[in-house]
Structure formats: C-alpha cells, structure tokens
Amino acid sequence: MRKILLITGALLLLINTFVGLIFSEFYATHQMLFGDFSIALTTGLLYASYQINTVDGFRIGNTLLLCISGFFRFICAVTASDQTDNNFSLLLFVVILCIEVLLIFISNIMRKK
C-alpha cells in the first residue's frame, strides 16, 4: 500500500505540473508550485500515517480524512493569490495542515496506549 501511495502521489504531482505548464495562461506558476507542494504534503502525511503501526480502524479513518482534507488543501492552494496579505486561502491551507498533523500525532499517541 505504501508503494501505491508514493506512485499515486508522484503521478498526481506530474499531472499537476504538466497542467500548470500547458495552461499557464489560466494556471499561474505560483498556483502550480503551491499545488505541487500540497500534493507532496498529502502524500507524505499519508505515508507517515501508514508508517505508524496503528489499529486498522485508525489507519482507514486517517486515510479517508487525509485524502479529503488534502483535496480541500489542494483547492486552497490553486485558488490562492500571489499576495500574502489578506490571503484567506493561505490561512485555510495552514489551518487544514495543522489539523492533519494533529490527527497523525493523536493517532501516534493512541497507538502507544
């Protein structure tokens, strides 16, 4: 399953990069790079979630929640403006990322009990 996650993440990263290069008029470079960063983060968090030996219920729940939140984080990344001032998409991106990291941290703590 870990290899499938890495291969899928790499393919999504490649597709996003090609879409950004082909449709550069509608898809700005900063959005493409931010989207690539989001895909790489989602892949890394999913991989980290599978590296932790947790109960299957936690693993399935984490996978589902990380995929859904990763999709919303990707949407925030591709809709973000290039300005950092008053950028609601950037704020939402960071909040979602913090929730995801907290989720993995909690599942790691629950594993030890």
Sequence and secondary structure as in RCSB ss.txt:
>XXXX:A:sequence
MRKILLITGALLLLINTFVGLIFSEFYATHQMLFGDFSIALTTGLLYASYQINTVDGFRIGNTLLLCISGFFRFI
CAVTASDQTDNNFSLLLFVVILCIEVLLIFISNIMRKK
>XXXX:A:secstr
 HHHHHHHHHHHHHHHHHHHHHTTTTS HHHHHHHHHHHHHHHHHHHHHHHS   HHHHHHHHHHHHHHHHHHHH
HHHH  S  TT HHHHHHHHHHHHHHHHHHHHHHHHH 
